[in-house]
Amino acid sequence: MTKSNTLEVLKQSFEKVIPSQDARTTVTPLEFVVCLVFCYLGDSKTFALEAIRRFMKAQLGRHLSRSAFWERLAGDRLKTHLRAVVAELMVALAVGITSGHQLLKMLGVTAIWLVDSSSITLWRRAQKQFPGTRTAAGIKWHAGFDLLTGLLTWFQLTPTKTHDRKCFPEVKQLTGKLVLFDLGYWDFGLLQAIEKAGGFFLSRLKSNAVIEIAEVVQGLSKQWIGHALLSLDFSDKAGKIIEVFTTKIYRGHTLRYRVIGFWNPMEKEYHWYITNLIVPAYLIYPLYRLRWQIELIFKACKNSLNANQITSGDENIIESLLLASIAAHLSTQTLFQLGLEEVEDDQQFAMSFQRIAQVAVALAPDFIRFLLNSAREYFDQLWDKIKLFANEMFDPNYKKRETSLMRIQRLLCEGEV
């Protein structure tokens, strides 16, 4: 997708689902949503809702009374518009933003998804709608991201009290994909469902899982076949990679999965990983480490896109502000694709989602002008600044210290998987 098409897709995604005309208001729904999405950015640790109203007035050069602003901010209509634009962006941008085809081909998957959740503390008066766990009130953002593009692929908003296992993408979406998740989602039924849907999974093995060794691939003698894996002491094998196939009787079905153990010298014990992916065992731990990227995406959304700056106890405002941050994340991922076109091939696996979010903060006013005006000059101004910031979007130390993705690529090439 060309630079022009990438930005036009972004623009059309907003225009397709949000009215650009409304005779009842001075500020149109499109103007209100675009300003809300792109003003709710920055590195400030405090954020007042009144600052949003002042920002809108300054950007649009029009009066917006406090009463009108609060009425619209707390209304169902705004939340509906934001959900619509998030859904549209998720579909439209996924068509054009691609990366890492060769890596995926070597792994034998069509995409790598990261699934996790992040909790956001809310004001105490929101505890009825959003009961918390460690705090009185909180909202949890459950999300799936494409590892190679950073794009949101699935999300759900719930009270913090909701257990992660109750929220997961529909498994039919995972056909051909590798999904990485932590122990909060671990369940034999989920593993079975993903495999049945034609997907691949990689997760830590739950410490209380009762599974038997059915076949030894490496690191052990065959005398251990038939024993419960997690009941054994393998400290004498320290340093070796242990790979076995295990079986588990689950609801009348025999489940058979690869389990790979890596020695942790700090904890002086093995960490076990379960998967149905067919790649060399030494790749499993580096692959699982890629799951950390979702923490960096959440951190970028909180620190630069202010996803954690929700200063209201109103249910609609809470959801609208978080949806605005999600829309901002999706919108700014266009920078990823445009940045790829400007950097060298060896820099592409060093692109940083945190750095992209920081660049997005600097370009927020340019995004607003481009999205709300048809004149070519606003497109050119935005594109010129994107080119200017292109080298700021990747890890500057990638030549001295390879990134996690660069390591996977190197191991795959060395092993000729």
Steps between C-alpha positions, in 0.01 A plus 500: 500500500642841403541788741203675339276194531604434859403848615185503287386172656545663840299803394224297338466281810393804703283650227322170428348453845479853650273772360681807371185713517260576784284813489435478875861557604780747433759222520409205276518140625802436275683803637416407858621139463820584310595769751421269793710219355804714423489740791496218752873448445809613683740419780319696772433314822184699563222565254191711558195453280464876477834500316337295222231766453760776485705296255198453271423872508860585414524248218165581339481873574141466614313539826405186692317564825570295810143368514500394134841337539404298808168396350674361193787343693262309728255399227440157351541645149869579550572153636321349200703711258827407669420129498412528131822676407712253701329209322549665161867576564566143614367367169621768259857535626556127526472475121788735432741472793715191458844395616725195543362271229823301478517445876140377510562268206798346675294444815213351298237746628304786347532741794615523863245630748571612854207476744496660843322762709587823678315656791434872544415647838182710514348742748329333795156619394522273192520184712136401445545469121868405509585314825873462549724244664794676665326836465140601558429551132675412176444416136687222323601518136524149358681510168659306221775665294677392186864472605648612170282807441382595849143518373214419736327185374245444778396671821248495781441741788391362839521584869844421643340227709431292186736203469713496185390148403144626444623728221680360197474544121267264318717201416377496140700823455818311587515263203859492379613747766737455793358647822722571801335539841590472867373280782194718560337339194636150550245224457510161327164576338646814342803312366273236352271763341789692341647184350160385376458839326831451319691748714826480694567589863801557725465549874674428828385172650288541810682375809212277611439342159489119523651364179696183424812462290402296194816545291847638564652707219812635669660565838365192684526125488196293404468368855292808583222410257173449688596729789321823587729771360466764772546253784860425398824668607718586203756715682776258393419592137564872560590683181356244260191561290245231581242420235220246543157421369240475774148365524200609701154345522261793474123450486539157344760614244873427503690823441859475380725808502867591486648626826845658505696578814767770537717525811466826693831558681356774723216286635700177462212316340355424158243724336264298283328610179217323319433534129375332184737701280753292306830687517833404661481490878767770548266752333219456753638720779604786266155481341324514835708802598329687216193510724671783687425723201134523605611650831696762305194578285282543810771717654515716187121541502502599867804727501466673163134453405368558853295181514538508879397865543127451554394778735128429527262273684236504224463164325459644150789743539726224633431276200516787250839619623648151487350444155653831390842377612446172315404692186813713544714186523347361180532830318863548589592151384481647149835649602636147523421420137613841377815473711585162347509666158761748620747280691752238387407130489713416804317765704151360443519249787627780725186712474384599850131536587590726792699730273219502244257612772737780600524616137119489482481749788717746307290456183153509661411854375611403148278190509203714604553753220538222244192307614273807512614676183503391137776737382810323369728723706395327823586160357840629388572659838419176683705288262801732517501474879462122491811481280679735738422275798550164320840434657356567846263205473751218537744393771823695440706225667386219272849456351654455845221298658266294284129529571288197588362483146846532349613209716212280380577590139870417547427167673257403226750581228786321678286191555341517153159420648 
